[in-house]
Amino acid sequence: MVFVIYFFAGVFLVNGVPHFVHGISGNPFQSPFASPPGIGESSPVVNVLWGAANFIGGYLLLAYAGFFELGLNLSSLSFVGGCLAIAVVLALHFGKVRNA
């Protein structure tokens, strides 16, 4: 069960990056609060808050799961797997939406 938590911690932490970066740069960006969700753009402030919520969620998942040890182990591999999985999904989705 702990490896699933690490996986989703990676998902939340990486998902927060594009929202937070676009938001603090003053740029609108897609968010689940836009119309249509995930396709329309939300304001920079909404994206900063959504990115921060993702960071907090990822942090809380790591904190809830207990001790996290960096290195070549199942915990780190689960975390990196979540990071890479959502990174690929986000790249495909935002690439399609932003180039449409």
Secondary structure by P-SEA (a helix, b strand, c coil): caaaaaaaaaaaaaaaaaaaaaaaacbbbbcccccccccccccaaaaaaaaaaaaaaaaaaaaaaccccccccaaaaaaaaaaaaaaaaaaaaaaaaaac
